[in-house]
Amino acid sequence: MRRLFKFLLLLLFLPSLFVFAQSRPLKILSHDRPPFHFADSQGKVVGICVDIIDTIFGEMELEYQVVDLKWARVWYKVENGEGEAAFSTSRKQPREPYLYYPETDMWRSDFVFFVQSVNKHLTPNGSYEEVASSGGKVGVWRGASYDDAFWKTFPYKDGTTTYSPNLKKHDLYNEQLFIVKGPSHALKMLGRGRVSFFIEDRIAGQYLVNKNNLQASVAPYEQSVFSKGYPMPFIKNSDYPELKQISEEFERRLIILKNDGRYEAILNRWLNE
């Protein structure tokens, strides 16, 4: 009977265990990826992923802060344990030593090329082969991993044909690639003709096209070049207590959120605004 009483008492206080373990607000590393996560006009990070973590961490009674950075800076902090989790960090083998990757994605991405509307007929399908053959500059993020076919089509100058997080300098990229600061910058470069193509998630890219009133000058291709999921992994080198257990509990609640309709409501709130 005494063991049963202790077990019931443990269940009673289980939801508060994360509060007791908290040493500081969780630091979530973010980069410009609207409408999923981005800094608004006041510098506050908002978006679909922020609404998701606000719901889940609220249930877990954990405080958090979201820090807006360039992607290259996000990865530097991941490597050095300067944070607890990172938004939209896709699964790549070279990243695994630094991150607790969940099985469940925060969102799934369908990548396409965006192009100046007047030039779309020159590469009608928007495939890797067409874009490479065109010779046009392609806007890419420094440090972004894309997919294996991308790097085989646009290999590094040293001949590397797979994603390499260690080859970060601009002068190591394929000559056809143009390094941009983020999607907003890339679409502006595309609108001005500084680049011929930009590869981006269809939802994120179209959201920015609409926000920047570029509908008349920039358009996506129908054909996607690849798809992949984006989880929010937690950072192994962080010294935050019980972070592995927190990451597992976060994923469990994310699955519930996706199954009970609240996830869909968050998406619709942003995509139908």
HUKA-V523552 format. One record per residue. N is the residue number from 1. RES is the residue in one small letter. SS is DSSP state (@ for helix, = for strand, . for the rest). BURIAL is I if it has 24 or more other ideal C-beta (glycine too) atoms within 12 Angstrom, else O. Layout:
N|RES|SS|BURIAL ; N|RES|SS|BURIAL
//
This chain:
1|m|.|O ; 2|r|@|O ; 3|r|@|O ; 4|l|@|O ; 5|f|@|O ; 6|k|@|O ; 7|f|@|O ; 8|l|@|O ; 9|l|@|O ; 10|l|@|O ; 11|l|@|O ; 12|l|@|O ; 13|f|@|O ; 14|l|@|O ; 15|p|@|O ; 16|s|@|O ; 17|l|@|O ; 18|f|@|I ; 19|v|@|O ; 20|f|@|O ; 21|a|@|O ; 22|q|.|O ; 23|s|.|O ; 24|r|.|O ; 25|p|.|O ; 26|l|=|I ; 27|k|=|I ; 28|i|=|I ; 29|l|=|I ; 30|s|=|I ; 31|h|.|I ; 32|d|.|I ; 33|r|=|I ; 34|p|.|I ; 35|p|.|I ; 36|f|.|I ; 37|h|=|I ; 38|f|=|I ; 39|a|=|O ; 40|d|.|O ; 41|s|.|O ; 42|q|.|O ; 43|g|.|O ; 44|k|.|O ; 45|v|=|I ; 46|v|=|I ; 47|g|.|I ; 48|i|@|I ; 49|c|@|I ; 50|v|@|I ; 51|d|@|I ; 52|i|@|I ; 53|i|@|I ; 54|d|@|I ; 55|t|@|I ; 56|i|@|I ; 57|f|@|I ; 58|g|@|O ; 59|e|@|O ; 60|m|@|I ; 61|e|.|O ; 62|l|.|I ; 63|e|.|O ; 64|y|=|I ; 65|q|=|O ; 66|v|=|I ; 67|v|=|I ; 68|d|=|I ; 69|l|.|I ; 70|k|.|I ; 71|w|@|I ; 72|a|@|I ; 73|r|@|I ; 74|v|@|I ; 75|w|@|I ; 76|y|@|I ; 77|k|@|I ; 78|v|@|I ; 79|e|@|I ; 80|n|.|O ; 81|g|.|O ; 82|e|.|I ; 83|g|.|I ; 84|e|.|I ; 85|a|=|I ; 86|a|=|I ; 87|f|.|I ; 88|s|.|I ; 89|t|.|I ; 90|s|.|I ; 91|r|.|I ; 92|k|.|I ; 93|q|@|O ; 94|p|@|O ; 95|r|@|I ; 96|e|@|O ; 97|p|@|O ; 98|y|@|I ; 99|l|=|I ; 100|y|=|I ; 101|y|.|I ; 102|p|.|I ; 103|e|.|O ; 104|t|.|I ; 105|d|.|I ; 106|m|.|I ; 107|w|=|I ; 108|r|=|O ; 109|s|=|I ; 110|d|=|I ; 111|f|=|I ; 112|v|=|I ; 113|f|=|I ; 114|f|=|I ; 115|v|=|I ; 116|q|=|I ; 117|s|@|O ; 118|v|@|O ; 119|n|@|I ; 120|k|@|I ; 121|h|@|O ; 122|l|@|O ; 123|t|@|I ; 124|p|.|O ; 125|n|.|O ; 126|g|.|I ; 127|s|.|I ; 128|y|@|I ; 129|e|@|O ; 130|e|@|I ; 131|v|@|I ; 132|a|@|I ; 133|s|@|O ; 134|s|@|I ; 135|g|.|O ; 136|g|.|I ; 137|k|.|I ; 138|v|=|I ; 139|g|=|I ; 140|v|=|I ; 141|w|=|I ; 142|r|.|I ; 143|g|.|I ; 144|a|.|I ; 145|s|.|I ; 146|y|.|I ; 147|d|.|I ; 148|d|@|O ; 149|a|@|I ; 150|f|@|I ; 151|w|@|I ; 152|k|@|O ; 153|t|@|I ; 154|f|.|I ; 155|p|.|I ; 156|y|.|I ; 157|k|.|O ; 158|d|.|O ; 159|g|.|O ; 160|t|.|O ; 161|t|.|O ; 162|t|.|O ; 163|y|.|I ; 164|s|.|I ; 165|p|.|I ; 166|n|.|O ; 167|l|.|I ; 168|k|.|O ; 169|k|.|O ; 170|h|@|O ; 171|d|@|O ; 172|l|@|O ; 173|y|.|I ; 174|n|.|I ; 175|e|.|O ; 176|q|.|I ; 177|l|=|I ; 178|f|=|I ; 179|i|=|I ; 180|v|=|I ; 181|k|.|I ; 182|g|.|I ; 183|p|@|I ; 184|s|@|I ; 185|h|@|I ; 186|a|@|I ; 187|l|@|I ; 188|k|@|I ; 189|m|@|I ; 190|l|@|I ; 191|g|@|I ; 192|r|.|O ; 193|g|.|O ; 194|r|.|O ; 195|v|.|I ; 196|s|.|I ; 197|f|=|I ; 198|f|=|I ; 199|i|=|I ; 200|e|=|I ; 201|d|=|I ; 202|r|@|I ; 203|i|@|I ; 204|a|@|I ; 205|g|@|I ; 206|q|@|I ; 207|y|@|I ; 208|l|@|I ; 209|v|@|I ; 210|n|@|O ; 211|k|@|O ; 212|n|.|I ; 213|n|.|O ; 214|l|.|I ; 215|q|.|O ; 216|a|.|O ; 217|s|.|O ; 218|v|=|I ; 219|a|=|I ; 220|p|=|I ; 221|y|.|I ; 222|e|.|O ; 223|q|.|O ; 224|s|.|I ; 225|v|.|I ; 226|f|=|I ; 227|s|=|O ; 228|k|=|I ; 229|g|=|O ; 230|y|=|I ; 231|p|.|I ; 232|m|.|I ; 233|p|=|I ; 234|f|=|I ; 235|i|=|I ; 236|k|.|I ; 237|n|.|O ; 238|s|.|I ; 239|d|.|O ; 240|y|.|I ; 241|p|.|O ; 242|e|.|I ; 243|l|@|I ; 244|k|@|O ; 245|q|@|O ; 246|i|@|I ; 247|s|@|I ; 248|e|@|O ; 249|e|@|I ; 250|f|@|I ; 251|e|@|I ; 252|r|@|O ; 253|r|@|I ; 254|l|@|I ; 255|i|@|O ; 256|i|@|O ; 257|l|@|I ; 258|k|@|I ; 259|n|@|O ; 260|d|.|O ; 261|g|.|O ; 262|r|@|O ; 263|y|@|I ; 264|e|@|O ; 265|a|@|O ; 266|i|@|I ; 267|l|@|I ; 268|n|@|O ; 269|r|@|O ; 270|w|@|I ; 271|l|@|O ; 272|n|.|O ; 273|e|.|O
//
